[in-house]
Amino acid sequence: MSIPTSRLLDFSERPAFQDTRRRLVFCMCENEPGGLLGYLSLLKVDAVPLMLGTGLPTAQFQNLVSAYRPAFAWLPDNRVAEFSGGHVRLSHMGYSLVSAERDEVYAIDDSLALLLSTSGSTGTPKFVRLSHENILANAEAIGKYLGLTADERPITTLPPSYSYGLSIIHSHFLAGATIALTNKTFFDRGFWDFLKSSKVTSFGGVPYHYEMLKKLRFASMDLPSLRSLTQAGARMEPELTREFAELCKNKGIRYFSMYGQTEATARMSYLSPDKAIEKAGSIGRPIPGGAFWLEDEHGREIEGSDRAGELLYRGRNVSMGYAEGYQDLALGDERGGVLRTGDVARRDTDGDYYIVGRLKRFLKMFGHRINLQDVEAQLLAAGHAVVCGGQDDQLEVYLPQGSTEAGKLIKTKLVSDLKISPKAIRVYAVAELPRSDAGKVQYNKLKSLAGDALA
């Protein structure tokens, strides 16, 4: 269903929604008219939504209720009973606004506008605190570099509980565009039929989406209304990026590689389409109003080009900090507009940036630092698609549906390349890689899913 964003605000005038002003509201919704109608209404009345995916298990939902003590919940009708003891104030289009059994009043900072999880549907109580300014600044910047107008018509491909998916809604809503809402996936014939009938102009995806598009032979699809594709959410292999950049150029479609974190509301940088082929793998330059710089391990700014260091970002979209329970909602801005991304990057001579690893994705192997992302890339070049983890002096390699023969080949290569003892390497088979809603590998779950060591 396509909904012009100009029609979404009248709903908020209902008394039940007016009562949510400056109160915490658990907002569990999908890309459906009812769900997003409620979310946007909560923003309009100045409530504080905490976004949740509809796939969140009941036990985890109730743990979050205990930690945050929401005054209200906006959720699908079939989950109302999970908000124990609540009173239904309003029902509309498959969703209900429910007030809590006990009305607990606690302090909420005046700037706080939204809470987003960094971990998809895992149910962790750690959420990012976002201000009104964060949301507006990021939506404006995204609209500016994408050149969004009221003529745009994006289709939803990501859940609204995920910062990338929500940023698409925010930026297009601000531009006065019409959003084509669907929960269907690329593998549903109905998705492509809806995309064509709605004359969709753009969609976004994480690397997993682009891997699926390749399998679905996107190159042969006839989608005359499509004007732009965006990619963010995680690092995509440069080869796949270049493949889609070339494909889009041939089809007359703009292709944007982008970089962001929930801690920066959503977006921090983008690579303009004219550089997409030449600089595949780059995250480009900061969004309008933002700034990057690099620091070494001693906190000194790195000048010049092609030296790696931690990537730092400054901008109005940098979040206020984290929350792990209702007591933290009274906290003000703890970051002052500066975010240490935790990513290691380098800057080329043109001023474009490249992510080369994560600070936490380095191991010390007998005194030498090893970048796990580099190890994965070297093994991929040798024909082994793996994910690496472990701890200092113990490298762990996880091979989806791996065989003993492949495990031995991988171990032999790593011993030769890294010059380390075979005892310091373990290769495990996993049925499939655990991923979040955003398609990111959940490294903390790998060990629990692994079978016996292959090598």
Helices and strands as residue ranges (DSSP letters): E 2-4, G 5-7, G 10-13, H 15-18, E 24-28, H 33-44, E 48-52, H 58-68, E 72-76, G 77-82, E 87-92, E 95-99, E 112-117, E 127-131, H 132-146, H 163-174, E 178-180, H 189-197, E 202-205, H 207-215, G 218-220, E 228-231, H 238-251, E 254-260, G 262-264, E 267-271, G 273-275, E 285-286, E 291-295, E 309-314, E 321-323, G 326-330, E 338-347, E 353-358, G 359-361, E 362-365, E 368-371, H 372-381, E 387-391, E 394-400, H 404-418, G 422-424, E 425-430, G 443-445, H 446-449
